Amino acid sequence: MTEVTTQKGHPKGLWVLFGTEMWERFNFYGMRALLSLFIAEALMMGDKDASIIYGGFLGLCYLTPMLGGYISDKYLGNRNCIILGGTAMAIGQLMLFLSASTFASNLPLAKSVMWVALLTIIFGNGFFKPNISSMVGSLYPKEQKSKLDSAFTIFYMGINVGATLGQFICPFFGDDKHDGIRNLGAFKWGFLAAGIAMILGTVVFFFLKNKYVVSPDGAPLGGKPNKADTPDDESAQAKFTLPNILLAGAMLVGLTLFFHYFLDGPGVSPIKAWLYPFIYGSGISLAFLIVSDKTITKIEKDRIFVLYIVCFFVIFFWAAFEQAGSSLTFIADKQTDTNILGWQMPPTMVQNFNGIFVIIFALPFSALWLWMQKRKMEPISTVKQALGLGLIALGYYIIATQVKDLGINGKVGVIWMIILYLLHTWGELCLSPIGLSLVAKLAPKRFASLLMGVWFLGNAAGYALTGTLGALLPPTTDKYIDAQKKNIDLQGILDGRKEPDGNELYTLAKMKISADIDYDKGKKNGFDFVKIFEKKDSVLTTAQLSTIQSEKLIAVGYPKFMGFTLKSLYDFFMLFVVLCGVAALLLYGLTPLIKKLMHGVR
């Protein structure tokens, strides 16, 4: 007979999901710590392209949960989707191991394998992520939903135990750098460690799910959808009409084209030109489709609108927070003194302080919410999340003051990066687990996994913005040094004191240094820059170099955002201070409206 879980504290199934998610996050964050550097250096694609690929990868990882959530709610159930997703992610990591094993002998093959590996991980994450999160909510009957903020904070600690282990162990094996020289062949061992962790997590869930992931009366949770499991006051299934489905599809196409042509515009890298607009368009069109469901009541629709409001503001949080895996990793690698008591910390380990701080503070935060709840002092979820955005802004402001007078050759002390990650961790604990809990509280059961997918879709848009903003990182010290070795005055060019010739423009672009390439205009003039830069020995004629200069096919300058020029790390960090600070104030100001729309849910 199945053992019945106790409900005096938290059910035992929470700890099974805790462990499963822990190994999955080991896999994901361990890989994430290495991915940007692997793409930039081993695959020779440069910091800027690596940031864009990283943002697109994360965006798709949190876009596909809407598909995994829909298939789970409609056909397979949580359990089957978790096993399917975990298996796919393990295969993807092993493919990254293969890519990192072949780049030295066959670079084109390594790049191709890398793309397939990332797509496999994206697919797996889409099935795994929304389903394990929605299963946490299903462990608690309706009368115990008040425990969810605490439960998700504990669950979130599992996420970060895994993330911390992954960000320590994978770089330990995969980031081998001595005297400024990185052993690129070591990357494969970090990816292999990540793959082993994912296999372990999937096996743990497979063997423990029937015994512990059950309801208080012992019934298994997360099986294939069953109308009998639906609460009496809710409809059993969503009813999307064919016209609304077609309209949502047309919106997706139209919005993708709009974002492509009117925001990014043609001429940017293919990933940024089409993938990012698709992610933004998907979020809006899916949001429309859900509220068009004919079974939604007025109260359900109001609560779903609360989730949409929060998802919008979450975009700015993740756009700033996830710089950890791209721009902040490059800054740690190039312009940070990582010496701690005589030990030279690998740059990829600096972001590990986030996971360490979550482990330290997750339970105190969980206890704080319960303590405030008992005394009727607990703020509603969106106030907590506004505080999280404010803490992100504060972290960036503090480090911005430290790099203001850094100059080209200076290095910031690693202690300031640690302080940034401490404040960002507190912000994360105020926003991310609270958001997961909010979805579990507000989502109708028939939309439980799909709306969890919508929550992650907000994350996806944030991660896409991560790539866009991360690519705005001004040149770090190494870029000026590399340009000087080629007898190029990069500082003079950026400051407008020197007009670069065609050869200098091409050389800087080939070296992935501060160059904006107009891919579309290049093709019209006979230049397929994607293929040109894949060849190590590509040499252009004097006439071709002259065409590059005269037709402005390549431009070199400081990055710009909404009319503002980012000349230094100070400007770069202040961008996030403004974005997150304004978002925090706006979200807090919407509290009265949000409280009304939540209809009694806190």
C-alpha positions in Angstrom: 0.0 0.0 0.0 1.3 3.5 -0.8 2.6 5.4 2.1 0.5 8.4 3.0 2.6 11.6 3.4 2.1 13.6 6.6 0.7 17.2 6.3 1.8 18.4 9.7 4.8 20.0 8.2 5.7 19.8 4.5 4.9 16.5 2.7 7.8 14.1 1.9 7.1 14.5 -1.8 8.5 18.1 -1.5 11.9 16.6 -0.7 11.8 14.2 -3.7 11.0 17.1 -6.0 13.7 19.1 -4.1 16.3 16.4 -4.9 15.2 16.0 -8.6 15.3 19.7 -9.2 18.6 20.0 -7.4 20.3 17.6 -9.8 18.6 19.2 -12.8 19.9 22.7 -11.7 23.4 21.2 -11.2 23.2 20.1 -14.8 21.8 23.4 -16.1 23.8 26.0 -14.1 27.0 24.0 -14.3 26.7 24.0 -18.1 25.7 27.7 -18.0 28.8 28.7 -16.2 30.9 27.4 -19.1 28.7 28.0 -22.1 29.5 31.6 -22.9 33.3 31.1 -22.6 33.1 27.9 -24.6 31.2 29.6 -27.4 33.4 32.7 -27.4 36.8 31.1 -27.1 36.8 27.4 -28.1 34.3 27.9 -30.9 35.9 31.3 -31.7 32.6 33.2 -32.0 33.5 36.2 -29.7 32.0 37.7 -26.6 29.2 39.6 -28.4 27.9 36.6 -30.4 28.3 34.5 -27.3 26.1 36.9 -25.3 23.4 36.9 -28.0 23.5 33.1 -28.4 23.4 32.7 -24.6 20.3 35.0 -24.3 18.6 33.2 -27.2 19.3 29.8 -25.6 17.9 30.8 -22.2 15.0 32.5 -23.9 14.0 29.3 -25.7 14.6 27.2 -22.6 11.9 29.3 -20.9 9.7 29.6 -24.0 9.3 25.8 -24.6 7.7 25.3 -21.1 4.4 26.6 -22.6 4.5 23.6 -25.0 5.5 21.2 -22.3 2.9 22.6 -20.0 0.2 22.3 -22.6 1.1 18.7 -23.5 1.2 17.8 -19.8 -2.2 19.3 -19.0 -3.8 17.8 -22.1 -2.1 14.4 -22.6 0.9 13.1 -20.7 0.7 14.5 -17.1 3.5 15.9 -15.0 5.4 12.6 -14.3 5.9 11.5 -17.8 6.9 15.0 -18.9 9.6 15.2 -16.2 11.1 11.9 -17.2 11.0 12.8 -20.9 12.5 16.2 -20.2 15.3 14.9 -17.9 16.3 12.3 -20.4 16.5 14.8 -23.3 18.6 17.2 -21.2 21.1 14.5 -20.3 21.5 13.6 -24.0 22.0 17.3 -24.8 24.8 17.6 -22.2 26.5 14.6 -23.6 26.3 16.2 -27.1 28.0 19.3 -25.7 30.7 17.0 -24.4 31.1 15.7 -27.9 31.3 19.3 -29.3 33.9 20.2 -26.8 35.9 17.1 -27.7 36.0 17.9 -31.5 36.4 21.6 -31.8 40.2 21.5 -32.1 40.1 19.0 -35.0 36.9 19.9 -36.7 35.5 23.4 -35.8 32.5 23.3 -38.2 31.4 19.9 -36.9 31.8 21.1 -33.3 29.6 24.2 -34.0 26.9 22.0 -35.6 26.9 19.6 -32.7 26.7 22.5 -30.3 23.6 23.8 -32.0 21.9 20.4 -31.9 22.9 20.0 -28.3 21.4 23.3 -27.3 18.2 22.5 -29.1 18.0 19.2 -27.3 18.5 20.8 -23.9 15.8 23.5 -24.8 13.3 20.7 -25.7 14.0 18.8 -22.5 13.8 21.9 -20.3 10.5 22.7 -21.8 9.0 19.5 -20.6 10.8 19.3 -17.3 10.6 22.9 -15.9 6.9 23.7 -15.7 5.9 20.3 -14.6 8.1 19.8 -11.6 7.2 23.3 -10.5 3.4 22.7 -10.8 3.8 19.4 -9.0 5.0 21.3 -5.9 1.7 23.2 -5.9 -0.3 20.0 -6.3 1.2 18.5 -3.1 -0.9 21.0 -1.1 -4.7 20.7 -0.9 -6.7 24.0 -1.3 -6.9 24.5 2.5 -3.1 24.4 2.8 -2.3 26.9 0.0 -1.0 29.3 2.6 2.1 27.1 2.9 3.1 27.6 -0.7 5.3 30.7 -0.3 7.3 28.7 2.3 7.2 25.5 0.3 8.5 27.2 -2.9 11.2 28.9 -1.0 12.4 25.5 0.3 12.0 24.1 -3.2 14.0 27.1 -4.5 16.8 26.2 -2.0 17.0 22.8 -3.8 17.4 24.7 -7.1 20.3 26.6 -5.7 22.0 23.7 -3.8 22.2 22.1 -7.3 23.2 25.4 -8.9 26.0 25.9 -6.4 27.3 22.4 -6.8 27.1 22.7 -10.6 28.8 26.1 -10.7 31.6 24.8 -8.5 32.2 21.3 -9.9 31.7 21.9 -13.6 34.1 24.9 -13.7 36.5 22.9 -11.4 36.9 20.3 -14.2 36.0 22.5 -17.2 37.7 25.9 -16.6 41.4 25.3 -16.6 43.2 28.7 -16.7 46.7 29.4 -15.6 48.8 32.5 -16.1 46.1 34.1 -18.3 46.0 31.1 -20.7 42.9 28.9 -20.7 43.1 25.2 -21.6 40.2 25.0 -24.1 40.3 21.2 -24.1 39.0 21.1 -20.5 35.5 22.4 -21.3 34.4 18.8 -22.2 34.9 17.5 -18.7 32.6 20.2 -17.2 29.8 19.3 -19.7 30.3 15.6 -18.9 29.8 16.3 -15.2 26.6 18.2 -16.0 25.3 15.3 -18.1 26.0 12.8 -15.3 24.1 15.0 -12.8 21.0 15.1 -15.1 21.0 11.3 -15.4 21.1 11.0 -11.6 18.3 13.4 -11.1 16.0 11.6 -13.6 16.7 8.2 -12.0 16.0 9.6 -8.5 12.6 10.8 -9.6 11.7 7.7 -11.5 12.3 5.4 -8.5 10.8 7.6 -5.7 7.8 9.2 -7.4 5.3 6.4 -6.6 6.2 6.2 -2.9 6.4 9.9 -2.0 4.9 12.2 -4.7 1.4 11.5 -3.6 -1.6 13.3 -2.1 -2.4 13.3 1.6 -4.6 10.2 1.1 -1.9 8.4 -0.8 -3.1 8.9 -4.4 -0.3 9.4 -7.0 0.1 13.0 -8.2 1.0 14.1 -11.7 -0.5 11.3 -13.7 -2.2 11.7 -17.0 -5.0 14.3 -16.9 -8.2 13.1 -15.3 -11.4 15.1 -15.2 -12.3 13.6 -11.8 -9.3 15.5 -10.3 -10.7 18.9 -11.1 -12.2 20.9 -8.2 -16.0 21.2 -8.3 -15.9 25.0 -8.7 -13.7 24.8 -11.9 -14.2 23.7 -15.5 -12.6 20.4 -16.3 -10.9 21.4 -19.5 -10.1 24.5 -21.5 -12.2 25.2 -24.6 -10.1 27.1 -27.2 -12.2 27.8 -30.3 -10.7 27.3 -33.7 -11.1 31.0 -34.6 -9.2 32.1 -31.5 -6.4 29.6 -32.1 -6.0 30.9 -35.7 -6.1 34.5 -34.4 -3.4 33.7 -31.8 -1.3 32.1 -34.6 -1.8 35.2 -36.8 -0.8 37.4 -33.8 2.4 35.4 -33.4 3.4 35.9 -37.0 2.4 39.6 -37.0 4.2 40.4 -33.7 7.3 38.5 -34.8 7.5 40.6 -38.0 6.8 43.8 -36.0 9.5 43.2 -33.5 11.9 42.2 -36.2 11.4 45.2 -38.5 10.5 47.9 -36.1 12.6 47.2 -33.0 15.8 45.3 -34.0 15.4 45.8 -37.7 17.3 43.9 -40.4 21.1 43.9 -40.4 21.7 42.5 -37.0 22.8 38.9 -36.4 20.3 36.3 -37.5 19.7 35.0 -34.0 18.9 38.4 -32.6 16.9 39.4 -35.8 14.4 36.5 -35.7 14.7 34.5 -32.5 14.2 37.3 -30.0 11.2 38.8 -31.8 9.6 35.2 -31.9 10.0 34.9 -28.2 8.4 38.3 -27.5 5.6 37.6 -30.0 5.0 34.1 -28.4 4.4 35.6 -25.0 1.7 38.1 -26.1 -0.1 35.7 -28.4 -0.2 32.9 -25.8 -1.5 35.4 -23.2 -4.3 36.3 -25.6 -5.2 32.6 -26.3 -5.5 31.7 -22.6 -7.9 34.6 -21.8 -10.0 33.8 -24.9 -10.9 30.4 -23.4 -14.7 30.2 -23.1 -14.7 28.5 -19.7 -12.9 31.3 -17.8 -14.9 33.1 -15.2 -14.6 36.7 -14.3 -12.5 36.0 -11.1 -10.3 33.6 -13.0 -9.7 36.1 -15.7 -8.8 38.8 -13.2 -6.3 36.5 -11.4 -4.7 35.5 -14.7 -4.3 39.2 -15.6 -2.4 39.6 -12.3 0.0 36.9 -13.6 0.4 38.8 -16.9 1.2 42.0 -15.0 3.8 40.3 -12.9 5.3 38.5 -15.9 5.9 41.8 -17.6 7.9 43.2 -14.7 9.7 39.9 -14.3 11.3 40.5 -17.7 13.4 43.4 -16.4 14.4 41.4 -13.3 15.8 38.4 -15.3 17.3 40.7 -18.0 19.5 42.1 -15.2 19.9 39.0 -13.1 21.0 36.7 -15.8 23.9 38.9 -16.9 25.7 36.5 -14.5 26.1 34.0 -17.3 27.3 36.4 -19.9 28.5 40.0 -19.4 29.3 39.5 -15.6 31.3 36.4 -16.5 33.2 38.3 -19.1 33.9 41.1 -16.6 35.0 38.6 -14.0 37.3 37.0 -16.5 38.8 40.2 -18.0 38.4 43.0 -15.5 38.2 41.6 -12.0 40.9 40.7 -9.5 39.7 37.3 -8.4 42.5 36.7 -5.9 41.1 35.5 -2.6 43.7 35.0 0.2 46.3 34.0 -2.4 44.0 31.7 -4.3 43.2 32.7 -7.9 39.5 31.9 -8.3 38.5 30.7 -11.8 36.3 33.6 -13.2 33.4 31.1 -13.9 33.1 30.4 -10.2 32.4 34.0 -9.2 28.7 33.7 -10.0 28.7 30.7 -7.7 28.2 33.1 -4.8 24.6 33.5 -5.9 23.9 29.8 -5.2 25.8 29.9 -1.9 23.8 32.8 -0.7 20.5 31.2 -1.6 21.5 28.1 0.4 22.3 30.4 3.4 19.3 32.6 3.2 16.5 30.5 1.6 15.3 29.0 4.9 15.5 32.3 6.8 13.4 34.0 4.1 10.9 31.1 4.3 10.7 31.5 8.1 10.4 35.2 7.7 7.3 34.9 5.5 5.7 32.4 7.9 6.5 34.7 10.9 5.0 37.7 9.2 2.0 35.7 8.0 1.1 34.6 11.6 1.3 38.2 12.7 -0.7 39.4 9.6 2.2 41.5 8.6 3.1 39.7 5.4 3.0 41.9 2.3 1.2 40.5 -0.8 3.3 38.7 -3.4 3.8 41.6 -5.8 5.1 43.9 -3.1 7.8 41.3 -2.3 8.6 41.2 -6.0 8.9 45.0 -6.3 11.4 44.7 -3.4 13.3 42.1 -5.4 13.6 44.4 -8.4 14.8 47.2 -6.1 17.5 45.0 -4.6 18.7 44.2 -8.2 19.0 47.9 -8.9 20.8 48.5 -5.6 23.4 45.8 -6.4 24.2 47.3 -9.7 24.4 50.8 -8.3 26.9 49.8 -5.6 29.2 48.1 -8.1 28.8 51.0 -10.6 30.2 53.4 -8.0 33.3 51.1 -7.7 34.0 51.0 -11.4 33.3 54.6 -12.2 37.0 55.6 -12.2 38.4 52.2 -13.2 39.7 53.2 -16.6 40.7 50.9 -19.4 43.4 48.9 -17.4 41.9 48.9 -13.9 40.4 45.9 -12.2 37.5 45.8 -9.7 38.0 43.8 -6.5 36.1 40.5 -6.4 34.6 41.6 -3.1 32.3 44.0 -5.0 31.2 41.3 -7.3 30.4 39.2 -4.2 28.3 42.1 -2.7 26.5 42.4 -6.0 25.6 38.7 -5.9 24.5 38.9 -2.3 22.0 41.7 -3.1 20.9 40.0 -6.2 20.3 36.8 -4.2 18.1 38.6 -1.7 16.2 40.1 -4.7 15.9 36.6 -6.3 14.4 35.2 -3.0 11.8 38.0 -3.0 10.8 37.5 -6.6 11.4 34.0 -8.1 10.0 31.5 -5.6 7.2 34.0 -4.7 6.3 34.1 -8.4 6.2 30.3 -8.6 3.9 30.3 -5.6 1.7 33.0 -7.1 1.1 30.9 -10.2 0.1 27.9 -8.0 -2.3 30.1 -6.0 -3.9 31.9 -8.9 -4.0 29.4 -11.8 -7.1 27.4 -12.4 -6.2 23.7 -12.3 -6.9 23.1 -16.0 -4.3 25.7 -16.7 -1.8 24.8 -13.9 1.1 23.7 -16.1 0.3 26.0 -19.0 0.2 29.1 -16.8 3.5 27.9 -15.2 4.7 27.9 -18.8 3.4 31.5 -19.1 5.4 32.4 -16.0 8.5 31.0 -17.6 7.6 32.7 -20.8 8.1 36.0 -18.9 11.4 34.6 -17.9 12.1 33.8 -21.6 11.5 37.4 -22.7 13.8 38.5 -19.9 16.5 36.2 -21.0 16.1 37.4 -24.6 16.6 40.9 -23.3 19.6 39.5 -21.3 21.3 38.7 -24.6 20.4 42.1 -26.1 21.7 44.0 -23.1 24.7 41.8 -22.5 25.9 42.5 -26.1 26.1 46.2 -25.1 29.1 45.5 -22.8 31.7 48.1 -23.6 35.2 46.8 -24.5 37.1 45.3 -21.6 40.8 45.6 -21.1 41.7 42.6 -23.2 40.0 44.1 -26.3 42.3 47.2 -26.3 45.4 45.0 -25.8 44.3 42.6 -28.7 43.7 45.6 -31.0 47.1 47.1 -30.0 48.8 43.9 -31.1 47.4 44.5 -34.6 48.6 48.1 -34.5 45.0 49.4 -34.2 44.2 52.4 -32.0 40.9 51.1 -30.7 40.6 53.9 -28.1 41.1 56.6 -30.8 38.6 54.9 -33.1 35.9 54.6 -30.4 36.4 58.2 -29.3 36.2 59.5 -32.9 39.7 60.8 -33.0 40.7 58.3 -35.8 38.8 57.2 -38.9 39.3 53.4 -39.4 40.1 52.1 -42.8 38.5 49.0 -44.4 41.3 46.7 -43.2 41.0 47.9 -39.6 37.2 47.5 -39.7 37.5 44.0 -41.0 40.3 43.0 -38.6 38.3 44.3 -35.6 35.2 42.5 -36.8 37.1 39.3 -37.3 38.5 39.6 -33.8 35.0 40.1 -32.5 35.9 43.6 -31.0 33.2 46.3 -30.9 32.1 45.8 -34.4 28.5 46.0 -35.7 28.1 44.0 -38.9 25.3 44.7 -41.4 24.7 41.1 -42.5 21.9 41.9 -44.9 23.7 44.8 -46.6 26.8 42.7 -46.8 25.0 40.0 -48.8 23.8 42.6 -51.3 27.4 43.6 -51.8 28.6 40.0 -52.2 29.8 39.5 -48.6 28.5 36.5 -46.6 30.0 37.5 -43.3 28.8 34.5 -41.5 30.9 32.2 -43.8 33.8 34.6 -44.0 34.3 34.7 -40.3 34.1 30.9 -39.9 37.3 30.6 -42.0 40.5 31.2 -40.0 42.5 32.1 -43.0 40.0 34.3 -44.9 41.8 37.3 -46.6 40.0 40.0 -48.5 41.3 42.0 -51.4 42.1 45.7 -51.3 38.9 46.4 -53.3 36.8 44.4 -50.9 38.2 46.2 -47.9 37.5 49.5 -49.7 33.9 48.4 -50.3 33.5 47.6 -46.6 34.6 51.1 -45.6 32.7 53.0 -48.3 29.4 51.1 -48.0 29.6 51.1 -44.1 29.2 47.3 -44.0 31.1 47.2 -40.7 30.9 49.9 -38.1 33.0 50.2 -34.9 31.9 52.3 -32.0 30.7 52.3 -28.4 27.4 50.3 -27.9 24.2 52.4 -27.7 20.9 51.8 -26.0 17.8 54.0 -26.7 20.0 56.9 -27.7 22.5 56.6 -24.8 26.1 55.7 -25.5 27.7 53.2 -23.1 31.4 54.1 -22.9 32.4 52.4 -19.7 31.4 49.7 -17.2 29.8 52.5 -15.1 27.4 53.4 -17.9 26.7 49.7 -18.5 25.8 49.0 -14.8 23.7 52.2 -14.5 21.6 51.0 -17.4 20.4 48.2 -15.1 20.0 50.5 -12.1 17.5 52.6 -14.1 15.6 49.7 -15.8 15.1 47.7 -12.5 14.6 50.8 -10.3 11.8 52.2 -12.5 10.2 48.7 -12.8 10.3 48.3 -9.0 8.5 51.7 -8.4 5.9 51.0 -11.1 5.1 47.5 -9.8 4.8 48.8 -6.2 2.5 51.6 -7.4 0.1 49.0 -9.0 -0.4 47.3 -5.7 -4.0 48.6 -5.0 -5.1 47.4 -8.5 -3.4 44.1 -8.2 -4.8 43.4 -4.7 -8.3 44.0 -6.1 -7.8 41.7 -9.1 -6.5 38.9 -6.8 -9.9 38.6 -5.1 -8.5 37.7 -1.6 -5.4 35.8 -2.6 -2.2 37.2 -1.1 
